[in-house]
């Protein structure tokens, strides 16, 4: 079950980056380049529930709604199907 606080993110693919578990997703809204309003949030990605730990991008500056971004995620207990 998704809580009102969960973000529903469109998943492109999972990948590893410098030992981190990352997901390539679309930004759910416009935000600043360091995305403080995404870090620490819970998100439903591909049917599983995660906590967003950090963000990685190839460019700097503001993030547009729908822009592809990389988020480091941590699976939450009882999160649903594995990725």
N, CA, C and O atoms as a Maestro MAE file, in Angstrom:
{
 s_m_m2io_version
 :::
 2.0.0
}

f_m_ct {
 s_m_title
 :::
 protein
 m_atom[332] {
  # First column is atom index #
  i_m_mmod_type
  r_m_x_coord
  r_m_y_coord
  r_m_z_coord
  i_m_residue_number
  s_m_chain_name
  s_m_pdb_residue_name
  s_m_pdb_atom_name
  i_m_atomic_number
  :::
  1 25 0.836 -1.183 0.000 1 A "UNK " " N  " 7
  2 3 0.000 0.000 0.000 1 A "UNK " " CA " 6
  3 2 0.881 1.246 0.000 1 A "UNK " " C  " 6
  4 15 1.850 1.304 0.757 1 A "UNK " " O  " 8
  5 25 0.578 2.223 -0.811 2 A "UNK " " N  " 7
  6 3 1.343 3.456 -0.911 2 A "UNK " " CA " 6
  7 2 0.764 4.497 0.036 2 A "UNK " " C  " 6
  8 15 -0.448 4.715 0.048 2 A "UNK " " O  " 8
  9 25 1.612 5.141 0.826 3 A "UNK " " N  " 7
  10 3 1.132 6.200 1.712 3 A "UNK " " CA " 6
  11 2 1.082 7.507 0.934 3 A "UNK " " C  " 6
  12 15 1.667 7.620 -0.143 3 A "UNK " " O  " 8
  13 25 0.380 8.492 1.486 4 A "UNK " " N  " 7
  14 3 0.274 9.804 0.837 4 A "UNK " " CA " 6
  15 2 1.641 10.456 0.693 4 A "UNK " " C  " 6
  16 15 1.847 11.270 -0.207 4 A "UNK " " O  " 8
  17 25 2.582 10.105 1.573 5 A "UNK " " N  " 7
  18 3 3.914 10.707 1.530 5 A "UNK " " CA " 6
  19 2 4.817 10.068 0.475 5 A "UNK " " C  " 6
  20 15 5.837 10.648 0.106 5 A "UNK " " O  " 8
  21 25 4.452 8.875 -0.014 6 A "UNK " " N  " 7
  22 3 5.273 8.191 -1.013 6 A "UNK " " CA " 6
  23 2 5.191 8.904 -2.363 6 A "UNK " " C  " 6
  24 15 4.129 9.369 -2.776 6 A "UNK " " O  " 8
  25 25 6.336 8.978 -3.036 7 A "UNK " " N  " 7
  26 3 6.376 9.466 -4.416 7 A "UNK " " CA " 6
  27 2 6.213 8.258 -5.325 7 A "UNK " " C  " 6
  28 15 6.715 7.180 -5.006 7 A "UNK " " O  " 8
  29 25 5.540 8.409 -6.420 8 A "UNK " " N  " 7
  30 3 5.412 7.340 -7.411 8 A "UNK " " CA " 6
  31 2 6.319 7.735 -8.569 8 A "UNK " " C  " 6
  32 15 5.984 8.641 -9.332 8 A "UNK " " O  " 8
  33 25 7.471 7.062 -8.712 9 A "UNK " " N  " 7
  34 3 8.474 7.443 -9.701 9 A "UNK " " CA " 6
  35 2 8.528 6.460 -10.860 9 A "UNK " " C  " 6
  36 15 8.473 5.245 -10.665 9 A "UNK " " O  " 8
  37 25 8.635 7.000 -12.070 10 A "UNK " " N  " 7
  38 3 8.785 6.186 -13.275 10 A "UNK " " CA " 6
  39 2 10.221 5.677 -13.336 10 A "UNK " " C  " 6
  40 15 11.168 6.463 -13.328 10 A "UNK " " O  " 8
  41 25 10.374 4.370 -13.397 11 A "UNK " " N  " 7
  42 3 11.678 3.725 -13.382 11 A "UNK " " CA " 6
  43 2 12.158 3.411 -14.798 11 A "UNK " " C  " 6
  44 15 11.431 2.808 -15.587 11 A "UNK " " O  " 8
  45 25 13.395 3.828 -15.117 12 A "UNK " " N  " 7
  46 3 14.012 3.435 -16.389 12 A "UNK " " CA " 6
  47 2 14.822 2.154 -16.186 12 A "UNK " " C  " 6
  48 15 14.632 1.180 -16.914 12 A "UNK " " O  " 8
  49 25 15.723 2.152 -15.201 13 A "UNK " " N  " 7
  50 3 16.558 0.979 -14.938 13 A "UNK " " CA " 6
  51 2 17.300 1.173 -13.627 13 A "UNK " " C  " 6
  52 15 17.453 2.295 -13.144 13 A "UNK " " O  " 8
  53 25 17.760 0.063 -13.058 14 A "UNK " " N  " 7
  54 3 18.602 0.084 -11.860 14 A "UNK " " CA " 6
  55 2 20.055 -0.048 -12.303 14 A "UNK " " C  " 6
  56 15 20.342 -0.672 -13.324 14 A "UNK " " O  " 8
  57 25 20.970 0.540 -11.533 15 A "UNK " " N  " 7
  58 3 22.387 0.422 -11.857 15 A "UNK " " CA " 6
  59 2 23.225 0.649 -10.608 15 A "UNK " " C  " 6
  60 15 22.745 1.189 -9.612 15 A "UNK " " O  " 8
  61 25 24.478 0.229 -10.676 16 A "UNK " " N  " 7
  62 3 25.418 0.463 -9.588 16 A "UNK " " CA " 6
  63 2 26.342 1.603 -9.958 16 A "UNK " " C  " 6
  64 15 26.768 1.713 -11.108 16 A "UNK " " O  " 8
  65 25 26.657 2.452 -8.994 17 A "UNK " " N  " 7
  66 3 27.556 3.577 -9.233 17 A "UNK " " CA " 6
  67 2 28.380 3.794 -7.978 17 A "UNK " " C  " 6
  68 15 27.853 4.183 -6.935 17 A "UNK " " O  " 8
  69 25 29.700 3.535 -8.087 18 A "UNK " " N  " 7
  70 3 30.617 3.696 -6.958 18 A "UNK " " CA " 6
  71 2 30.128 2.971 -5.705 18 A "UNK " " C  " 6
  72 15 30.182 3.503 -4.596 18 A "UNK " " O  " 8
  73 25 29.649 1.740 -5.912 19 A "UNK " " N  " 7
  74 3 29.198 0.902 -4.807 19 A "UNK " " CA " 6
  75 2 27.811 1.237 -4.278 19 A "UNK " " C  " 6
  76 15 27.395 0.697 -3.253 19 A "UNK " " O  " 8
  77 25 27.092 2.115 -4.960 20 A "UNK " " N  " 7
  78 3 25.757 2.513 -4.524 20 A "UNK " " CA " 6
  79 2 24.700 1.836 -5.384 20 A "UNK " " C  " 6
  80 15 24.941 1.562 -6.560 20 A "UNK " " O  " 8
  81 25 23.536 1.565 -4.812 21 A "UNK " " N  " 7
  82 3 22.393 1.056 -5.561 21 A "UNK " " CA " 6
  83 2 21.611 2.253 -6.066 21 A "UNK " " C  " 6
  84 15 21.058 3.017 -5.275 21 A "UNK " " O  " 8
  85 25 21.563 2.420 -7.385 22 A "UNK " " N  " 7
  86 3 20.938 3.590 -7.997 22 A "UNK " " CA " 6
  87 2 19.762 3.168 -8.873 22 A "UNK " " C  " 6
  88 15 19.698 2.038 -9.358 22 A "UNK " " O  " 8
  89 25 18.837 4.102 -9.060 23 A "UNK " " N  " 7
  90 3 17.723 3.931 -9.985 23 A "UNK " " CA " 6
  91 2 17.662 5.170 -10.866 23 A "UNK " " C  " 6
  92 15 17.731 6.294 -10.370 23 A "UNK " " O  " 8
  93 25 17.534 4.966 -12.157 24 A "UNK " " N  " 7
  94 3 17.299 6.074 -13.076 24 A "UNK " " CA " 6
  95 2 15.788 6.272 -13.137 24 A "UNK " " C  " 6
  96 15 15.049 5.366 -13.520 24 A "UNK " " O  " 8
  97 25 15.339 7.466 -12.757 25 A "UNK " " N  " 7
  98 3 13.900 7.780 -12.687 25 A "UNK " " CA " 6
  99 2 13.654 9.161 -13.290 25 A "UNK " " C  " 6
  100 15 14.598 9.894 -13.585 25 A "UNK " " O  " 8
  101 25 12.388 9.508 -13.468 26 A "UNK " " N  " 7
  102 3 12.016 10.868 -13.867 26 A "UNK " " CA " 6
  103 2 11.724 11.665 -12.611 26 A "UNK " " C  " 6
  104 15 11.059 11.177 -11.698 26 A "UNK " " O  " 8
  105 25 12.225 12.899 -12.565 27 A "UNK " " N  " 7
  106 3 11.944 13.773 -11.430 27 A "UNK " " CA " 6
  107 2 10.438 14.040 -11.363 27 A "UNK " " C  " 6
  108 15 9.825 14.387 -12.374 27 A "UNK " " O  " 8
  109 25 9.840 13.881 -10.178 28 A "UNK " " N  " 7
  110 3 8.389 14.060 -10.070 28 A "UNK " " CA " 6
  111 2 7.944 15.523 -10.082 28 A "UNK " " C  " 6
  112 15 6.763 15.814 -10.270 28 A "UNK " " O  " 8
  113 25 8.897 16.444 -9.880 29 A "UNK " " N  " 7
  114 3 8.590 17.876 -9.876 29 A "UNK " " CA " 6
  115 2 9.876 18.660 -10.066 29 A "UNK " " C  " 6
  116 15 10.969 18.108 -9.937 29 A "UNK " " O  " 8
  117 25 9.749 19.944 -10.371 30 A "UNK " " N  " 7
  118 3 10.916 20.823 -10.491 30 A "UNK " " CA " 6
  119 2 11.483 21.075 -9.098 30 A "UNK " " C  " 6
  120 15 10.733 21.206 -8.130 30 A "UNK " " O  " 8
  121 25 12.806 21.142 -8.999 31 A "UNK " " N  " 7
  122 3 13.466 21.356 -7.722 31 A "UNK " " CA " 6
  123 2 14.861 21.919 -7.966 31 A "UNK " " C  " 6
  124 15 15.296 22.041 -9.112 31 A "UNK " " O  " 8
  125 25 15.552 22.258 -6.899 32 A "UNK " " N  " 7
  126 3 16.923 22.764 -7.022 32 A "UNK " " CA " 6
  127 2 17.859 21.599 -7.356 32 A "UNK " " C  " 6
  128 15 17.476 20.435 -7.241 32 A "UNK " " O  " 8
  129 25 19.072 21.919 -7.764 33 A "UNK " " N  " 7
  130 3 20.030 20.921 -8.211 33 A "UNK " " CA " 6
  131 2 20.413 19.881 -7.182 33 A "UNK " " C  " 6
  132 15 20.741 18.754 -7.551 33 A "UNK " " O  " 8
  133 25 20.382 20.225 -5.881 34 A "UNK " " N  " 7
  134 3 20.736 19.240 -4.860 34 A "UNK " " CA " 6
  135 2 19.505 18.521 -4.306 34 A "UNK " " C  " 6
  136 15 19.642 17.640 -3.458 34 A "UNK " " O  " 8
  137 25 18.322 18.876 -4.764 35 A "UNK " " N  " 7
  138 3 17.052 18.181 -4.492 35 A "UNK " " CA " 6
  139 2 16.798 17.851 -3.024 35 A "UNK " " C  " 6
  140 15 16.527 16.695 -2.697 35 A "UNK " " O  " 8
  141 25 16.880 18.843 -2.128 36 A "UNK " " N  " 7
  142 3 16.645 18.533 -0.709 36 A "UNK " " CA " 6
  143 2 15.230 18.029 -0.435 36 A "UNK " " C  " 6
  144 15 14.998 17.359 0.571 36 A "UNK " " O  " 8
  145 25 14.289 18.340 -1.312 37 A "UNK " " N  " 7
  146 3 12.914 17.890 -1.121 37 A "UNK " " CA " 6
  147 2 12.684 16.461 -1.618 37 A "UNK " " C  " 6
  148 15 11.578 15.937 -1.489 37 A "UNK " " O  " 8
  149 25 13.719 15.824 -2.187 38 A "UNK " " N  " 7
  150 3 13.644 14.409 -2.567 38 A "UNK " " CA " 6
  151 2 14.384 13.516 -1.568 38 A "UNK " " C  " 6
  152 15 13.937 12.407 -1.275 38 A "UNK " " O  " 8
  153 25 15.507 13.997 -1.051 39 A "UNK " " N  " 7
  154 3 16.349 13.211 -0.146 39 A "UNK " " CA " 6
  155 2 15.575 12.897 1.137 39 A "UNK " " C  " 6
  156 15 15.005 13.784 1.773 39 A "UNK " " O  " 8
  157 25 15.573 11.611 1.498 40 A "UNK " " N  " 7
  158 3 14.879 11.172 2.704 40 A "UNK " " CA " 6
  159 2 13.429 10.790 2.485 40 A "UNK " " C  " 6
  160 15 12.797 10.232 3.382 40 A "UNK " " O  " 8
  161 25 12.889 11.081 1.308 41 A "UNK " " N  " 7
  162 3 11.495 10.730 1.011 41 A "UNK " " CA " 6
  163 2 11.394 9.248 0.673 41 A "UNK " " C  " 6
  164 15 12.377 8.625 0.272 41 A "UNK " " O  " 8
  165 25 10.222 8.702 0.835 42 A "UNK " " N  " 7
  166 3 9.970 7.338 0.390 42 A "UNK " " CA " 6
  167 2 9.325 7.391 -0.986 42 A "UNK " " C  " 6
  168 15 8.560 8.302 -1.303 42 A "UNK " " O  " 8
  169 25 9.653 6.395 -1.789 43 A "UNK " " N  " 7
  170 3 9.161 6.366 -3.163 43 A "UNK " " CA " 6
  171 2 8.788 4.948 -3.550 43 A "UNK " " C  " 6
  172 15 9.406 3.982 -3.104 43 A "UNK " " O  " 8
  173 25 7.788 4.842 -4.371 44 A "UNK " " N  " 7
  174 3 7.402 3.572 -4.972 44 A "UNK " " CA " 6
  175 2 7.993 3.581 -6.372 44 A "UNK " " C  " 6
  176 15 7.644 4.422 -7.201 44 A "UNK " " O  " 8
  177 25 8.903 2.626 -6.629 45 A "UNK " " N  " 7
  178 3 9.593 2.531 -7.918 45 A "UNK " " CA " 6
  179 2 9.456 1.094 -8.399 45 A "UNK " " C  " 6
  180 15 9.930 0.165 -7.745 45 A "UNK " " O  " 8
  181 25 8.807 0.915 -9.538 46 A "UNK " " N  " 7
  182 3 8.631 -0.435 -10.080 46 A "UNK " " CA " 6
  183 2 7.910 -1.374 -9.135 46 A "UNK " " C  " 6
  184 15 8.194 -2.572 -9.127 46 A "UNK " " O  " 8
  185 25 6.988 -0.866 -8.341 47 A "UNK " " N  " 7
  186 3 6.203 -1.696 -7.441 47 A "UNK " " CA " 6
  187 2 6.832 -1.948 -6.083 47 A "UNK " " C  " 6
  188 15 6.199 -2.552 -5.218 47 A "UNK " " O  " 8
  189 25 8.063 -1.499 -5.876 48 A "UNK " " N  " 7
  190 3 8.740 -1.681 -4.593 48 A "UNK " " CA " 6
  191 2 8.903 -0.321 -3.902 48 A "UNK " " C  " 6
  192 15 8.894 0.724 -4.553 48 A "UNK " " O  " 8
  193 25 9.053 -0.354 -2.580 49 A "UNK " " N  " 7
  194 3 9.150 0.875 -1.798 49 A "UNK " " CA " 6
  195 2 10.591 1.093 -1.339 49 A "UNK " " C  " 6
  196 15 11.232 0.180 -0.817 49 A "UNK " " O  " 8
  197 25 11.095 2.320 -1.540 50 A "UNK " " N  " 7
  198 3 12.468 2.680 -1.226 50 A "UNK " " CA " 6
  199 2 12.528 4.007 -0.485 50 A "UNK " " C  " 6
  200 15 11.593 4.807 -0.527 50 A "UNK " " O  " 8
  201 25 13.650 4.219 0.194 51 A "UNK " " N  " 7
  202 3 13.980 5.536 0.720 51 A "UNK " " CA " 6
  203 2 15.016 6.135 -0.232 51 A "UNK " " C  " 6
  204 15 15.964 5.453 -0.622 51 A "UNK " " O  " 8
  205 25 14.842 7.403 -0.609 52 A "UNK " " N  " 7
  206 3 15.812 8.091 -1.456 52 A "UNK " " CA " 6
  207 2 16.931 8.614 -0.554 52 A "UNK " " C  " 6
  208 15 16.687 9.404 0.358 52 A "UNK " " O  " 8
  209 25 18.166 8.162 -0.821 53 A "UNK " " N  " 7
  210 3 19.312 8.491 0.020 53 A "UNK " " CA " 6
  211 2 20.120 9.657 -0.551 53 A "UNK " " C  " 6
  212 15 20.560 10.529 0.199 53 A "UNK " " O  " 8
  213 25 20.315 9.678 -1.860 54 A "UNK " " N  " 7
  214 3 21.073 10.755 -2.487 54 A "UNK " " CA " 6
  215 2 20.691 10.837 -3.964 54 A "UNK " " C  " 6
  216 15 19.890 10.048 -4.465 54 A "UNK " " O  " 8
  217 25 21.282 11.806 -4.635 55 A "UNK " " N  " 7
  218 3 20.968 12.071 -6.034 55 A "UNK " " CA " 6
  219 2 22.263 12.178 -6.827 55 A "UNK " " C  " 6
  220 15 23.276 12.645 -6.305 55 A "UNK " " O  " 8
  221 25 22.235 11.749 -8.083 56 A "UNK " " N  " 7
  222 3 23.395 11.868 -8.961 56 A "UNK " " CA " 6
  223 2 22.920 12.324 -10.332 56 A "UNK " " C  " 6
  224 15 21.942 11.805 -10.868 56 A "UNK " " O  " 8
  225 25 23.634 13.313 -10.899 57 A "UNK " " N  " 7
  226 3 23.295 13.815 -12.237 57 A "UNK " " CA " 6
  227 2 24.572 14.106 -13.006 57 A "UNK " " C  " 6
  228 15 25.639 14.283 -12.418 57 A "UNK " " O  " 8
  229 25 24.453 14.154 -14.321 58 A "UNK " " N  " 7
  230 3 25.584 14.491 -15.175 58 A "UNK " " CA " 6
  231 2 25.758 16.001 -15.304 58 A "UNK " " C  " 6
  232 15 26.840 16.464 -15.665 58 A "UNK " " O  " 8
  233 25 24.719 16.772 -15.018 59 A "UNK " " N  " 7
  234 3 24.767 18.226 -15.147 59 A "UNK " " CA " 6
  235 2 24.439 18.876 -13.814 59 A "UNK " " C  " 6
  236 15 23.981 18.204 -12.889 59 A "UNK " " O  " 8
  237 25 24.670 20.176 -13.708 60 A "UNK " " N  " 7
  238 3 24.333 20.896 -12.483 60 A "UNK " " CA " 6
  239 2 23.201 21.879 -12.776 60 A "UNK " " C  " 6
  240 15 22.796 22.049 -13.926 60 A "UNK " " O  " 8
  241 25 22.707 22.510 -11.745 61 A "UNK " " N  " 7
  242 3 21.631 23.479 -11.898 61 A "UNK " " CA " 6
  243 2 20.291 22.887 -11.522 61 A "UNK " " C  " 6
  244 15 20.215 21.741 -11.077 61 A "UNK " " O  " 8
  245 25 19.230 23.663 -11.697 62 A "UNK " " N  " 7
  246 3 17.895 23.206 -11.322 62 A "UNK " " CA " 6
  247 2 17.484 21.938 -12.061 62 A "UNK " " C  " 6
  248 15 17.950 21.663 -13.167 62 A "UNK " " O  " 8
  249 25 16.605 21.177 -11.428 63 A "UNK " " N  " 7
  250 3 16.063 19.955 -12.020 63 A "UNK " " CA " 6
  251 2 14.655 20.259 -12.508 63 A "UNK " " C  " 6
  252 15 13.837 20.781 -11.750 63 A "UNK " " O  " 8
  253 25 14.363 19.938 -13.762 64 A "UNK " " N  " 7
  254 3 13.038 20.154 -14.335 64 A "UNK " " CA " 6
  255 2 12.138 18.956 -14.042 64 A "UNK " " C  " 6
  256 15 12.622 17.831 -13.917 64 A "UNK " " O  " 8
  257 25 10.842 19.192 -13.935 65 A "UNK " " N  " 7
  258 3 9.885 18.105 -13.775 65 A "UNK " " CA " 6
  259 2 10.016 17.176 -14.981 65 A "UNK " " C  " 6
  260 15 10.033 17.637 -16.123 65 A "UNK " " O  " 8
  261 25 10.109 15.874 -14.731 66 A "UNK " " N  " 7
  262 3 10.227 14.880 -15.788 66 A "UNK " " CA " 6
  263 2 11.643 14.607 -16.250 66 A "UNK " " C  " 6
  264 15 11.859 13.701 -17.055 66 A "UNK " " O  " 8
  265 25 12.621 15.372 -15.760 67 A "UNK " " N  " 7
  266 3 14.020 15.170 -16.150 67 A "UNK " " CA " 6
  267 2 14.538 13.846 -15.604 67 A "UNK " " C  " 6
  268 15 14.283 13.526 -14.444 67 A "UNK " " O  " 8
  269 25 15.265 13.062 -16.413 68 A "UNK " " N  " 7
  270 3 15.880 11.844 -15.894 68 A "UNK " " CA " 6
  271 2 16.960 12.187 -14.863 68 A "UNK " " C  " 6
  272 15 17.828 13.025 -15.111 68 A "UNK " " O  " 8
  273 25 16.892 11.530 -13.717 69 A "UNK " " N  " 7
  274 3 17.882 11.706 -12.655 69 A "UNK " " CA " 6
  275 2 18.217 10.339 -12.081 69 A "UNK " " C  " 6
  276 15 17.451 9.388 -12.237 69 A "UNK " " O  " 8
  277 25 19.344 10.243 -11.427 70 A "UNK " " N  " 7
  278 3 19.729 9.020 -10.733 70 A "UNK " " CA " 6
  279 2 19.555 9.227 -9.245 70 A "UNK " " C  " 6
  280 15 20.068 10.198 -8.689 70 A "UNK " " O  " 8
  281 25 18.838 8.328 -8.593 71 A "UNK " " N  " 7
  282 3 18.675 8.407 -7.148 71 A "UNK " " CA " 6
  283 2 19.276 7.167 -6.506 71 A "UNK " " C  " 6
  284 15 19.048 6.045 -6.959 71 A "UNK " " O  " 8
  285 25 20.049 7.384 -5.442 72 A "UNK " " N  " 7
  286 3 20.527 6.267 -4.643 72 A "UNK " " CA " 6
  287 2 19.380 5.884 -3.731 72 A "UNK " " C  " 6
  288 15 18.796 6.743 -3.070 72 A "UNK " " O  " 8
  289 25 19.054 4.609 -3.688 73 A "UNK " " N  " 7
  290 3 17.912 4.154 -2.907 73 A "UNK " " CA " 6
  291 2 18.308 3.050 -1.932 73 A "UNK " " C  " 6
  292 15 19.295 2.338 -2.118 73 A "UNK " " O  " 8
  293 25 17.495 2.945 -0.888 74 A "UNK " " N  " 7
  294 3 17.632 1.854 0.082 74 A "UNK " " CA " 6
  295 2 16.257 1.200 0.183 74 A "UNK " " C  " 6
  296 15 15.267 1.867 0.484 74 A "UNK " " O  " 8
  297 25 16.200 -0.104 -0.069 75 A "UNK " " N  " 7
  298 3 14.925 -0.827 0.004 75 A "UNK " " CA " 6
  299 2 14.405 -0.779 1.435 75 A "UNK " " C  " 6
  300 15 15.173 -0.922 2.385 75 A "UNK " " O  " 8
  301 25 13.109 -0.580 1.584 76 A "UNK " " N  " 7
  302 3 12.475 -0.576 2.893 76 A "UNK " " CA " 6
  303 2 11.917 -1.955 3.198 76 A "UNK " " C  " 6
  304 15 11.531 -2.674 2.276 76 A "UNK " " O  " 8
  305 25 11.866 -2.338 4.451 77 A "UNK " " N  " 7
  306 3 11.361 -3.645 4.866 77 A "UNK " " CA " 6
  307 2 9.938 -3.815 4.328 77 A "UNK " " C  " 6
  308 15 9.122 -2.897 4.407 77 A "UNK " " O  " 8
  309 25 9.658 -4.983 3.790 78 A "UNK " " N  " 7
  310 3 8.342 -5.246 3.214 78 A "UNK " " CA " 6
  311 2 8.073 -4.381 2.008 78 A "UNK " " C  " 6
  312 15 6.933 -3.999 1.745 78 A "UNK " " O  " 8
  313 25 9.146 -4.069 1.260 79 A "UNK " " N  " 7
  314 3 9.067 -3.101 0.170 79 A "UNK " " CA " 6
  315 2 8.341 -3.602 -1.059 79 A "UNK " " C  " 6
  316 15 7.952 -2.795 -1.903 79 A "UNK " " O  " 8
  317 25 8.144 -4.896 -1.192 80 A "UNK " " N  " 7
  318 3 7.488 -5.393 -2.402 80 A "UNK " " CA " 6
  319 2 8.473 -6.151 -3.266 80 A "UNK " " C  " 6
  320 15 9.491 -6.628 -2.765 80 A "UNK " " O  " 8
  321 25 8.191 -6.273 -4.567 81 A "UNK " " N  " 7
  322 3 9.030 -7.073 -5.462 81 A "UNK " " CA " 6
  323 2 10.448 -6.524 -5.579 81 A "UNK " " C  " 6
  324 15 10.660 -5.313 -5.534 81 A "UNK " " O  " 8
  325 25 11.401 -7.416 -5.729 82 A "UNK " " N  " 7
  326 3 12.805 -7.003 -5.930 82 A "UNK " " CA " 6
  327 2 12.976 -6.432 -7.320 82 A "UNK " " C  " 6
  328 15 12.240 -6.779 -8.243 82 A "UNK " " O  " 8
  329 25 13.956 -5.553 -7.463 83 A "UNK " " N  " 7
  330 3 14.261 -4.922 -8.754 83 A "UNK " " CA " 6
  331 2 15.313 -5.728 -9.482 83 A "UNK " " C  " 6
  332 15 15.710 -5.366 -10.589 83 A "UNK " " O  " 8
  :::
 }
 m_bond[331] {
  # First column is bond index #
  i_m_from
  i_m_to
  i_m_order
  :::
  1 1 2 1
  2 2 3 1
  3 3 4 2
  4 3 5 1
  5 5 6 1
  6 6 7 1
  7 7 8 2
  8 7 9 1
  9 9 10 1
  10 10 11 1
  11 11 12 2
  12 11 13 1
  13 13 14 1
  14 14 15 1
  15 15 16 2
  16 15 17 1
  17 17 18 1
  18 18 19 1
  19 19 20 2
  20 19 21 1
  21 21 22 1
  22 22 23 1
  23 23 24 2
  24 23 25 1
  25 25 26 1
  26 26 27 1
  27 27 28 2
  28 27 29 1
  29 29 30 1
  30 30 31 1
  31 31 32 2
  32 31 33 1
  33 33 34 1
  34 34 35 1
  35 35 36 2
  36 35 37 1
  37 37 38 1
  38 38 39 1
  39 39 40 2
  40 39 41 1
  41 41 42 1
  42 42 43 1
  43 43 44 2
  44 43 45 1
  45 45 46 1
  46 46 47 1
  47 47 48 2
  48 47 49 1
  49 49 50 1
  50 50 51 1
  51 51 52 2
  52 51 53 1
  53 53 54 1
  54 54 55 1
  55 55 56 2
  56 55 57 1
  57 57 58 1
  58 58 59 1
  59 59 60 2
  60 59 61 1
  61 61 62 1
  62 62 63 1
  63 63 64 2
  64 63 65 1
  65 65 66 1
  66 66 67 1
  67 67 68 2
  68 67 69 1
  69 69 70 1
  70 70 71 1
  71 71 72 2
  72 71 73 1
  73 73 74 1
  74 74 75 1
  75 75 76 2
  76 75 77 1
  77 77 78 1
  78 78 79 1
  79 79 80 2
  80 79 81 1
  81 81 82 1
  82 82 83 1
  83 83 84 2
  84 83 85 1
  85 85 86 1
  86 86 87 1
  87 87 88 2
  88 87 89 1
  89 89 90 1
  90 90 91 1
  91 91 92 2
  92 91 93 1
  93 93 94 1
  94 94 95 1
  95 95 96 2
  96 95 97 1
  97 97 98 1
  98 98 99 1
  99 99 100 2
  100 99 101 1
  101 101 102 1
  102 102 103 1
  103 103 104 2
  104 103 105 1
  105 105 106 1
  106 106 107 1
  107 107 108 2
  108 107 109 1
  109 109 110 1
  110 110 111 1
  111 111 112 2
  112 111 113 1
  113 113 114 1
  114 114 115 1
  115 115 116 2
  116 115 117 1
  117 117 118 1
  118 118 119 1
  119 119 120 2
  120 119 121 1
  121 121 122 1
  122 122 123 1
  123 123 124 2
  124 123 125 1
  125 125 126 1
  126 126 127 1
  127 127 128 2
  128 127 129 1
  129 129 130 1
  130 130 131 1
  131 131 132 2
  132 131 133 1
  133 133 134 1
  134 134 135 1
  135 135 136 2
  136 135 137 1
  137 137 138 1
  138 138 139 1
  139 139 140 2
  140 139 141 1
  141 141 142 1
  142 142 143 1
  143 143 144 2
  144 143 145 1
  145 145 146 1
  146 146 147 1
  147 147 148 2
  148 147 149 1
  149 149 150 1
  150 150 151 1
  151 151 152 2
  152 151 153 1
  153 153 154 1
  154 154 155 1
  155 155 156 2
  156 155 157 1
  157 157 158 1
  158 158 159 1
  159 159 160 2
  160 159 161 1
  161 161 162 1
  162 162 163 1
  163 163 164 2
  164 163 165 1
  165 165 166 1
  166 166 167 1
  167 167 168 2
  168 167 169 1
  169 169 170 1
  170 170 171 1
  171 171 172 2
  172 171 173 1
  173 173 174 1
  174 174 175 1
  175 175 176 2
  176 175 177 1
  177 177 178 1
  178 178 179 1
  179 179 180 2
  180 179 181 1
  181 181 182 1
  182 182 183 1
  183 183 184 2
  184 183 185 1
  185 185 186 1
  186 186 187 1
  187 187 188 2
  188 187 189 1
  189 189 190 1
  190 190 191 1
  191 191 192 2
  192 191 193 1
  193 193 194 1
  194 194 195 1
  195 195 196 2
  196 195 197 1
  197 197 198 1
  198 198 199 1
  199 199 200 2
  200 199 201 1
  201 201 202 1
  202 202 203 1
  203 203 204 2
  204 203 205 1
  205 205 206 1
  206 206 207 1
  207 207 208 2
  208 207 209 1
  209 209 210 1
  210 210 211 1
  211 211 212 2
  212 211 213 1
  213 213 214 1
  214 214 215 1
  215 215 216 2
  216 215 217 1
  217 217 218 1
  218 218 219 1
  219 219 220 2
  220 219 221 1
  221 221 222 1
  222 222 223 1
  223 223 224 2
  224 223 225 1
  225 225 226 1
  226 226 227 1
  227 227 228 2
  228 227 229 1
  229 229 230 1
  230 230 231 1
  231 231 232 2
  232 231 233 1
  233 233 234 1
  234 234 235 1
  235 235 236 2
  236 235 237 1
  237 237 238 1
  238 238 239 1
  239 239 240 2
  240 239 241 1
  241 241 242 1
  242 242 243 1
  243 243 244 2
  244 243 245 1
  245 245 246 1
  246 246 247 1
  247 247 248 2
  248 247 249 1
  249 249 250 1
  250 250 251 1
  251 251 252 2
  252 251 253 1
  253 253 254 1
  254 254 255 1
  255 255 256 2
  256 255 257 1
  257 257 258 1
  258 258 259 1
  259 259 260 2
  260 259 261 1
  261 261 262 1
  262 262 263 1
  263 263 264 2
  264 263 265 1
  265 265 266 1
  266 266 267 1
  267 267 268 2
  268 267 269 1
  269 269 270 1
  270 270 271 1
  271 271 272 2
  272 271 273 1
  273 273 274 1
  274 274 275 1
  275 275 276 2
  276 275 277 1
  277 277 278 1
  278 278 279 1
  279 279 280 2
  280 279 281 1
  281 281 282 1
  282 282 283 1
  283 283 284 2
  284 283 285 1
  285 285 286 1
  286 286 287 1
  287 287 288 2
  288 287 289 1
  289 289 290 1
  290 290 291 1
  291 291 292 2
  292 291 293 1
  293 293 294 1
  294 294 295 1
  295 295 296 2
  296 295 297 1
  297 297 298 1
  298 298 299 1
  299 299 300 2
  300 299 301 1
  301 301 302 1
  302 302 303 1
  303 303 304 2
  304 303 305 1
  305 305 306 1
  306 306 307 1
  307 307 308 2
  308 307 309 1
  309 309 310 1
  310 310 311 1
  311 311 312 2
  312 311 313 1
  313 313 314 1
  314 314 315 1
  315 315 316 2
  316 315 317 1
  317 317 318 1
  318 318 319 1
  319 319 320 2
  320 319 321 1
  321 321 322 1
  322 322 323 1
  323 323 324 2
  324 323 325 1
  325 325 326 1
  326 326 327 1
  327 327 328 2
  328 327 329 1
  329 329 330 1
  330 330 331 1
  331 331 332 2
  :::
 }
}
